Amino acid sequence: MRGVGLRRAAGRIGWRRIARQIGRSVAVWAVSTLTMLALALLLPDFRLQSADGDSATRIALTAALGAGAFGILSAVVWPLLVRLLLLVPALVLGLLVFFLNGSLLLVALRLNPTGRGAVAPETAVIVAAVMSAVASATGGALAVRDDEAYRRRLHRLAARRRRTDPPCATTPGLVFLQLDGVGHDVLTAAVDKGLMPTLARLLAVDGGTQAPTHRLTPWHTDWSSQTGASQLGILHGSTYDVPAFRWYEKDRGEVMVCNRPTSAAELQRRAVAHTGDGGLLTEDGASRGNLFSGGAGEQALVLSIAGRRRSRENRSRAGYFAYFSDPANAVRTALSFIAEVAREIGESTRARFRHRRPRVSRGGLYPLVRAFATVVERDVVVAAVMGDMLAGRTAVYADLVAYDEVAHHSGPCSRDAEKVLARLDRSIALLARVADHAPRPYRLVVLSDHGQSPGETFHARYGLTLADLVRVGCGLHVPRRAEHTHSGTEARAAVRAALRRPVEEGEQHRPARRREPIVLASGNLGLVSFPDVPHRMTKEEIDARHPALLSTLADHPGIGFLLVASAAHDGVLLGPGGTEIPLADLDRDPGPLARFGPGAVAAVRRTHSFPHTADIMVNSAYDPADGEVLAFEEQIGSHGGLGGAQSRPFLMSPLELSEPAAAGERLTGAEQVHRVLRRWLGELSGPEVPLGVAAAEEEDERAA
């Protein structure tokens, strides 16, 4: 009898759920109908009646049928259209959202049995966008008070991913969320200012009574303080032979660029061969929005596979389909994209009129690149991570590049960058809420790959580029009009991959054997290579060939120090005034490295040991008083070399996990961070501790 009662109770609950779903659908339909009627009154090219006029009842019926047909087409046809359009570059797909939505409205009006309803094609785009946004907002508002509906909505995000997979484990999973370019000091300042209340709550620095659930630990990068080296080390355990963001390899005659798909694939292959291990995410892992896969079985928006032919094993763009298959997501993101473009144009115009310094060019395609990084890439990656959590994956690593892109052009501590940090905090809050509905508990680790150091560009201060200065030292002709070294950021790489244009112009060719040097920039780190010499040149060889070059560079006020090989001392550090210190003597006399802080000597020595270190490694000047460096690229917030906040990222971890480093130990290098994350994955068999923010708040309320 008890079993019969339970079945009857379950049946009643099921019917109530169905009734609530029908009620929400009717409510959304009614609001969409009213929206269509209002738009018909406001827009002259949109009508819901015949030319001779109709009764109010007939007009309302036409609007209701049109809204219903549009809703059904959006639910049924839209996902099919998006799947077909995966052959179209992802960024183009985002720009087609309005056209596709407007086309669905035209079809809905054509199918209307009343025979009424007409709209100009350009007006259809506006009507469809407004109706989709209103329907999405209405449906979301109605579901907010229904926890079960919210759970079902979240679970649908991951339904198609693991239908055939066995149930997930009950041990905790780990979500690693990388805030690209956010330095330790920037994060602490943002938390103290109240810009990131979610992280403040986790660290218990918001003045509340809740105990902290996380700890914040700074760590220190190698000399190459950029995403290519750091993320390769974090995900694959090796930063070996990654001397910079871009460098020239003499044995292959190619320029390697960390954010180029072919280079990323090669770097990942080398790291796997060097470590003999597939990566951090080999066991039931997912990689989202990263340069490298980490060995994950589930990959979306991963640059190292972006250049391959798409297949089941290569789903680098699957994240776009999963997100844009929902027309409400598509419209919301498209509207936010347009708003972000307008915001950037307004901010850059204000900065130019107010003569802010330092400042770099923010015209051309940059507003679109910024909007892609801060809106499209963020939304798609966050949605993919939500799906992974609801699918119960063991380890998820995702990179959000929004702050890094904006800070490069607006400055690391600018108002623009602070607004991005606030929006990233809201994304973290969303993921924490999703954790409360996941099939297994999750622990959230937030970290960064490097920081950013402020300062004007080398070109802006001295009127010439590093390449110009090298040509002066070599006695070569310097062009009358200096060419800027354009910024090469992670967001630009993501845009090129989305457009299926993965290789930057000018970086695809194999340089011919020539006597002129190749000069490359990686933030405030410069690399000079002579392609006609097959080996790494020594100081003695460079002096014999270009007697004035090394002194010209070392004595320049914008240069901090040089690293070159030496026949007499293996390697030497060069500074102003004829300073020449063998690497073996740097512990006793660090010379120019003293102002760069502890760890600089070890970082320089390690880079010197790499097979593909450039003939001349150039680090810009650094002012410890204000933390400023001079970027050799067009960036007023830069990273890539030594000097200031760029070398101090952060690692924020749950207290339930072991300490990242022993007391008094300095956490140095992405390889060491990789070992820490590996250790934490091994601790998953310990006590299950749910870490969702909402869950913690609910527990506090119950205790009160």
Buried (B, 14 or more C-beta within 10 A) or exposed (E): EEEEEEEEEEEEEEEEBEEBBEEBBEBBBEBBBBBBBEBBEEBEEBBBBBEEEBEEEBBBBBBBBBBBBBBEBBEEBBBEBBEEBBEBBBBEBBBBBBEBBBBBBBBBBEBBEBEBBBBBEEBBBBBBBBBBBBBBBBBEEBBEEBEEBBBBBBBEBBEEBBEEEEEBBEBBBBBBBBBBBBBBBBBBBBBEEEBBBBBBBBBBBBEEEBEEBBBBBBBBBBBBBBBBBBBBBBBBBBBBBBBBBBBBBBEEBBBBBBBBBBBBBBBBEBBBEBBEBBBBBBBBBBBBBBBBBBBBBBBBBBBBBBBEEBEEEBBBBBBBBBBBBBBBBBBBBBBBBBEBBEBBBEBBEEBEEEEBEBBBEBEEEBBBBBBBBBBBBBBBBBBBBBBBBBBBBBBBBBBBBBBBBBBBBBBBBBEBBBBBBBBBBEBBBBBBBBBBBBBBBBBBBBBBBBBBBBBBBBBBBBEBBBBBBBBBBBEEEBEEEEEEBBBBBBBBBBBBBBEBEBBBEEBEEEBEEEEBBBBBBBBBBBBBBBBEBEEBBBBEBBBEEBEEBBBBBBBBEBBBBBBBBBEEBBBBBBBBEEBBBBBEEBEEEBBBBEBBBEBBBBBBBBBBEBEBBBBBBBBBBBBEEEBBBBBBBBBBBBBBBBBBBBBBBBBBBBBBBEEBBEEEEEBBBBBBBBBBBEEBBEBBEEEEBBBBBBBBBEEEEEEE
